[in-house]
Amino acid sequence: MSCVAMKYCHESWCLLLSLLLFAIWEPGSGQLRYSVPEEAKHGTFVGRIAQDLGLELTELVPRLFRVASKDRGDLLEVNLQNGILFVNSRIDREELCGRSAECSIHLEVIVDRPLQVFHVEVEVRDINDNPPVFPTTEKNLFVSESRALDSHFSLEGASDADIGTNALLTYRLSPSEYFSLEVPTTDELVKPLQLVLKKPLDRERASELHLVVKATDGGKPELTGTLELHITVLDANDNAPAFDRAIYPVKVVENARNGTVVIRLNASDLDEGSNGQILYSFAADVSPKTEATFHIDSVSGEIKVNGKIDFEETNLWKIQAEAVDKGSPPMFGHCTILIEVLDINDNAPKIIVTSLSLPVQEDAPVGTVIALISVMDPDSTVNGQVTCSLSPHVPFKLVSTFKNYYSLVLDSALDRETTADYKVVVTARDGGSPALWATASVSVEVADVNDNAPAFAQSEYTVFVKENNPPGAHIFTVLAMDADAQENALVSYSLVERRVDERLLSSYVSVHAESGKVFALQPLDHEELELLQFQVTAKDAGVPALGSNVTLQVFVLDENDNAPTLLPHGAVGAGGAVSELVPRSVGSGHVVAKVRAVDADSGYNAWLSYELQFRAGSVRSPFRVGLYTGEISITRALDEADAPRQRLLVLVKDHGEPALTATATVLVSLVESNQAPKASSRVLAGTAASESSVVDVNVYLIIAICAVSSLLVLTLVLYTALRCSALPTEVTCGPGKPMLVCSSAVGSWSYSQQRRQRVCSGEGPPKTDLMAFSPSVPPGLGSGDSGVQQEIFENSSHPGQVTSQIPMSFQAAVHSQELLFTKSGQCSGPGDYDVGMAARDLGLPTLYSNPSVNILT
């Protein structure tokens, strides 16, 4: 028997060229290719993947070098110590790719810091590990002895699971004088093997023949398969059935319904009677899968669909059919049916998502890769062409990296405080009609970074605290909100340390680090500290930490905790009493003495009143005391009935609640007119000396005041000029500080919690807010009881400047009572002074312990 070698030169050259191209890096393609034989042992070298990708071995572990694959990622692995790609587990090309001419494993190589994605394709080369296999190992043939020479008998050829030269089969028939083997040529691959009768059979000489057909592949080493033929020589029935065509090509769409007619076979037999009656059937060696998918009617020859037809599973069916007559012995005819399956769009795309950088930092730069997405559709032509899109209104986009591979990247800046997480929907749609699609969701969580500092509702808070508070009293609570999350939003509070006079701020107040509660560590004293201004810092726990400050103005409100204090004046006798000599000839209204007292408190608590205390049953006293001046004067002419020595008890009382008091004792000696000069001479001498010293002091004081006033006026003129040049075209008035309005049966005034108030008008510079008090004095009091009233008006020559006009009686009283004037340094305008506490001696109720009054000179 002769051997026919099935060689395909053009296919061999293409395969060789593909193998050479797989092991090189293709410029511009972005893909690295290797090749490895199937069934390679564990640890087989594939390629120096790190070196070929331009990566240093020392950076593989820090940059989280890893390999991802959708095609069974456990087949190949990378040694992170030397960067070599090696075989990790058994690779069976036939199991992986079937009979496909190309078989590759697609890898995605991922490195971080910065993120890079490489595509690697490893071709799995075929080795000759599968021998040729016949559908059956034995076949029975019945051949009539009268069969004509050159008669052909069809045989099912062997199949080889390998590809290329490993699947190129050659056939040999064991030596026989009756039969030869005819192998189809390259152009007739669809034809079966033919057993050809080359010598007439003689049943009487040989009723049975045993032949062996041997199939050998083209691999090295070559593998073989055998088919044993048992030929029985029959008698009579000269003509075998013959089909009108040797090959029946037909097309059928996949998913065709059961019962659909695929083709109708037609065979004829020249014999007559039962020798010409034909029955149709599939060849005995067809696969069980073929019999489960198609059915042939034995009488009509119709082949119908009997099971599921799937293009993605099998796109071409090659079926052997035969026609047998009813002769004795029966004779057979054979044909081949080629059924091409047409693809329909019955497979939706599949989406595979590999998450990488989740969660995503809210300050991640645009272009950060979030996830890798691959899509696939087993359909063919346009039915398998897939396009991807994202759900709208998300800060991400898809970037195509290679074929059906995409990267989900950040397209715009993130803000966790606006949106904390996104649900990104990826839609893959094929090009079929109608189109099929699939969706996959990627949940992208936005990780917080510390980009928001704690914020207070106000930049400044005003707090009022009564003096003499208990130590550790809670006076206020600050609260700052942070829009960040977790530790970035964990706020702690602390004081901004500074010195208050000679002491640290922390000795006065403290703030709780977690709650923000502010505590007064010691009793506050209004007389020592009227305003305590400090800052509290709120800082989060982020890295680096962010913080902000808020200002607290703590006004210490006065309480009546200081009793009036008497000032020494005149001749002081035993027991602290004041002694005065009064001639009996003085008339009504004569001032005998003056009781002086001060109160360390302020406001009503420091407003003093004076009254005489009389013993029960005493006669009507010729003396009275000014309610607010403390001047003791005579109410009527003195007579002989009046006792020569008068002991006057003056009660000094403030207007606090409850009121605190002090008492002063004044001893008045009534003398005759002729005795008065002696006594008076001593008094007048002392008075003259005192007045002389007062005049000297006043001269120096006036000179000092004029010098300081001139310097202040010059300074204020320059300051006003600079302020006017810097003033905006529109004046914005902010809210004033809180005012405390005090009232009483004897008078009322506005008591400010600050030393100065700024008053805004529609035009011009701000004015100085001066508070004036006009006591409600009961009618009928003498001249000594009349209070001094300040008249406040706007100076026409200096618009916007509020001035105070002081009566001449007050000016005279100032000189006589030795009032001390001190430059304030805060008022604006000429002649700006602080009136000292001795103003109370004139009967003027004071707003503060040192009220500010603008005096015109």
Summary of the structure (lengths in Angstrom):
residues: 857
radius of gyration: 59.9
end to end distance: 146.6
largest distance: 198.2
contacts: 2552
relative contact order: 0.05
helix: 15%
strand: 38%
